[in-house]
Amino acid sequence: MALKNINPTKTTAWVNLLAHFNEIKNLHLRTLSEKNPNRKNDFKLQLENLEVDLSNNRIDRKTLQLLNQLAIETDLASAIQYYFKGDTINVTEKRAVLHTALRDFSQQEILIENKNISLEIGQTLDKIKQFTDEVLNGNWKGFSGKTITDVVNIGIGGSDLGPQMVVEALKFYKTPLNIHFISNIDGDHVQETLKKLNPETTLFIIVSKTFTTQETLTNALTVKKWFLTCATENDIKKHFVAVSTNLTMVKEFGVADENIFPMWDWVGGRFSLWSAVGLSISLAVGFNNFKQLLKGANQMDQHFKNTPFEKNIPVVLALISIWYNNFFKSETEVILPYTEYLKSLAPYLQQAIMESNGKSIDRNGEPVNYQTGTIVWGSTGTNSQHAFMQLLHQGTKLIPADFIGFKESLYGLTEHHDKLMANFYAQIQALKEGKTKEEVHLDMKVSGQFNQIESLLPYKVFEGNKPSNTILFDKLTPFNLGMLIAMYEHKIFVQGIMWNIYSFDQFGVELGKELANKIYKG
Ligand code: F6P
């Protein structure tokens, strides 16, 4: 079935949202809270241990009703069905979009061109498990008979950012293996990694959906050359595995047949960490934890597929983001996880979000006359508070924020965690409420700064009224991380549908590649 091609700005909901925007745009979040003391409860969504507090957004009930109406008028409901069923919704590349099938353990048939893909998915998961177990229990030996201690993932974009982010995020659950990532074609990056490694005890995973990516192939060849300085061609099978759709090229490179993990064209690179692209994750945290990650994502998939829009976390988050992007004309969104484990979340989401929805031609082939893909950026709290938060609090731009927090830390150290979470809530409150002239005046008076009041007061005022979502989990487990990532994946999908663009191609990265090939004279 085909996606409908509806220009969102031509819907009744959009016109009503414009009128509603004029009513609400100057309302302060303080006023909204005063008007509705029940606001926290009214704007709360929940899924398992995940709580999403939307009350710190510049919305009221009517805003959500109208946004919901927009979702209905743009026929999001059918789009969700087509997405999960495996219809060819990646029209420009003539492909289905089925990363959700990779984490569907229901054993239900999923047909693509009359082929049940759930069988291949199951077989690949078995292969990942078997390989992970063999390496971890020491049965898989390097060419000189030693146990593997290090694993290097060679890949870029979706073949790097997802696995890297998850391996970092789940460090607490780490196996004895050390995982490294080589992505940039920058030879210094390659060399810096290799210099720490012993070829006898290192396993290389070459990850490239296409196996034509310049960076990955160049890096893989350099690594192979380095390896062959002390080993033979025959040893390659003990140290090189590959994940790809391009079997011919992988074999040509020299990877043994049994070391090839399949990938499929119905999995987009930036949504592929759930496939064998996540082999490094499985090695890093063990297969059971990898499976938990998949299960968490599936939990979010079920919620997204089956929950009415007004209670549907990815849908509501996507709609609120459209509210800021298209009505308030916000330029960016900031992602603020309050855990060092998620320091790579923002770069990962940059690819997922910006490569997907950074498009300006609609599904009718016409240029859009409204804003599409949001710019996302971010860093962990509390570090961000000592870096860029000044601009959010007192700068000229409206930057909606996602605060991601965990009720418990992993190692205990509760005093640290209590302080961390105090900062988390303090930032949300400061952004929301700000500090009025009167409050600053009183503070300065109480602290005896009488003669500075006149000169300093304007600089100490916080306007407030800066929106945020609070996304709170019990703790950072593989399952919860799976939910979090899938939540953003579905948010991307919803926004692409509503902006009437194709989210699953990436032609915009091609021109630079072409020109680099022309400019390179080697
Ligand atoms: O350059 C963009 C891109 O095609 C991404 O979409 C993809 O994740 C990355 O390159 C790597 O591609 P591959 O896995 O085919 O090497």
Boltz pocket constraint, residues with backbone or C-beta under 6 A from the ligand:
constraints:
  - pocket:
      binder: B
      contacts: [[A, 156], [A, 157], [A, 158], [A, 159], [A, 207], [A, 208], [A, 209], [A, 210], [A, 211], [A, 212], [A, 213], [A, 216], [A, 269], [A, 270], [A, 355], [A, 506], [A, 509]]
      max_distance: 6.0
